[in-house]
């Protein structure tokens, strides 16, 4: 399980960096013309949302995920207030894009609210996409995993849809690490934990779409950050490319829009299923923070009880 757990975290980060070059380009024709088929890490275009970023770096989602990984490693586990301090520190002099949910959360902190009440009312999937470090640390403790996943998500995205979405994909990743297939894990978690909820409905939409061409499916669901479209898009990608991590993440980028948030989750689940060998070697070696990530995972392993 340990090897696949590392693959889970590595693939989540690699997916974010792969998406960086085309992130938030909604015109898929423009992706085709200016970038071609995105099969390697790219430097963002000058006119993009990430002009200060370089090839092999992360979007603001990936940067926050790295802060969470560092916080878990430094604290021997998840502590909301420690994470909140580290997260706020990231944005004191941040050289990347700051989205609306982040600005709202920082404003709530500035007004004196604590991390339990600082979350924005954003429905963006990004808040639920950072969770691979928590699944890694608490993969054998479901109760602690659920508590930490929900708390870290609500700190910035305090809406039921996003918080439930984080719990859903954390449960799925945990089951996949234990040996279940991704599609079976999604079906079982939906039936056991989310029956009669919006999550169940979005899950069905995503599973039903698996035979569609990915661009068609994601365009129909919505390419934007909103979980109403991003959640079923993630499910689609996992179901359609259950045994092909590389193709899942490339097709995710080629579908346009908020490919980074989708990719973090897809990479996590398929990385848990297929392990680190499924990640193209050049994606990992080109990642600027790759060695640091592996060192932090090693630190977590040494300090975990």
Number of C-alpha atoms within 10 A of each C-alpha: 14 13 13 21 30 23 26 32 31 27 35 32 33 30 32 32 32 30 32 31 31 31 25 20 20 19 12 17 14 13 20 12 9 11 16 11 13 19 19 16 24 20 18 21 18 10 7 15 19 23 15 13 22 17 17 24 25 28 25 25 22 24 20 22 26 22 21 26 26 23 24 24 23 15 13 17 21 25 15 19 15 15 22 22 12 16 21 16 12 15 17 9 8 11 13 16 16 15 10 13 20 22 14 18 24 20 15 18 17 11 10 10 14 15 21 15 15 23 27 22 17 23 20 24 28 29 32 31 28 29 29 32 32 23 28 27 22 19 23 13 11 15 10 16 23 19 12 21 29 23 21 28 25 26 23 28 28 24 18 14 21 28 22 22 25 27 22 23 27 29 24 27 32 23 23 26 28 17 13 16 21 23 18 14 22 26 15 16 20 22 12 9 15 17 12 10 12 15 22 19 15 22 21 17 19 25 21 14 22 18 11 12 13 21 18 12 22 25 17 12 21 21 23 21 21 17 27 20 22 26 27 26 33 28 26 31 29 26 24 21 18 19 16 16 27 19 15 24 32 19 20 28 31 26 26 26 25 26 31 35 31 32 29 32 33 32 31 33 34 34 28 35 27 24 24 22 13 16 23 15 10 11 21 20 13 17 19 15 16 17 11 12 20 14 13 19 21 13 16 22 15 11 12 11 7
